[in-house]
């Protein structure tokens, strides 16, 4: 599937395009800023653009008002069609954020319930009790997402609700030719709804990708033939920055082997979870990482480990942003992309991954795990790559069974002799392609 081989570039459009934090109802064609980024995204080595919410909402996009209207703060349907056309013409896939668990209080059907109460034909679209009330004093109680009453939970077991959502997705494919969806809070979605969604989208468009947002637990619950193709790998997200900050490569090595190793108890061998070091919901990696020189080996690990790498706009040149300062700090307006050493390094990592079947489809095997460095193997039947990461400020010599005399670094092109141990430069990452033993 195309998703397994791609690199995802994530954009939070209300942020990047500088939209007001609350919907002011004023039409502005801000989304037309995105095509200026197309060459940068393509040159970076990405193959897919993932848009966080673009549809009409109360404020941040996850409080939808209308699945069929582009947010006026971003522009018009025609504007977004032009954006998607430009991305597709550049050879990039397009994924949208499918926010189906809940809507905003401004959602048209909920407003009908506010007005007509029990006489509304849409009262069963939500989880409502007319024997209670909320802090908004609507005269009825309703279930909100995780207690947030501004996010009204949809009744996904109601056939009319499902039909409304499926009709919207059909229109998105028709109007914007989208190639997949990120399913917001997929861990909250009804299992039967997920199953119907998977089979509907398979019928709608070949290789239509479903990516589920999941946090913890067994990801196979949401990633299987009756649910999502892939999910967000929050376990390894935490392991990535935590291992570098605590000088403990054993943490991420354990998680990777637990998930992708060859033992029968390994959970996701052969599957392609979304790997990331930050996104629109968490502190930027350049802020949370204590030793900034480790940005390069950290991104090296992101591209060397199993999974589909994802880049969040701005982080490819080291943009900072702290979650404790609110979501706005993570989702800033940016006029145009920047280029620096980190950007060039990430570009070289993406290029190396693209030309290696082992880095895309290979299994995982730890070869040497030490507190400050990690060496592991990715291999298919035809190709073998050894990935080595050094987070130390010092050179280290790693001793492991390479089962090969020579290797070629897919990043630098340099030949390496494995005899007598392998010297790793400070703050480094190498992808050695070797002969199959």
Secondary structure, DSSP 4 states (H G I P E B T S, - for coil): -HHHH--EEEE-HHHHTT--SS-------GGGGGGGGHHHHHHHT--EEEE---B-BSSSSSSBS-TTSB-TTT--HHHHHHHHHHHHHTT-EEEEEE--SEEETT-HHHHHHHHHGGG-TTGGGB-EETT---TT--SSEE-EETTEEEEEEB-TTSHHHHHHHHHHHHHHHHHH---EEEETTGGGS-HHHHHHHHHHHHHHSTT-EEEE---SS-GGGTBSTTSBSEEB-HHHHHHHHHHHHTT-HHHHHHHHHHHHSSSTT-S-TT--PEEES--TTS--HHHH-SSTTHHHHHHHHHHHSSSEEEEETTGGGT----GGG-GGGGS---SS----HHHHHHHHHHHHHHT-HHHHH---EEEEE-SSEEEEEEE-SS-EEEEEEE-SSS-EEE----SSSEEEETTT--EEE-TT-EEE-TTEEEEEEE---
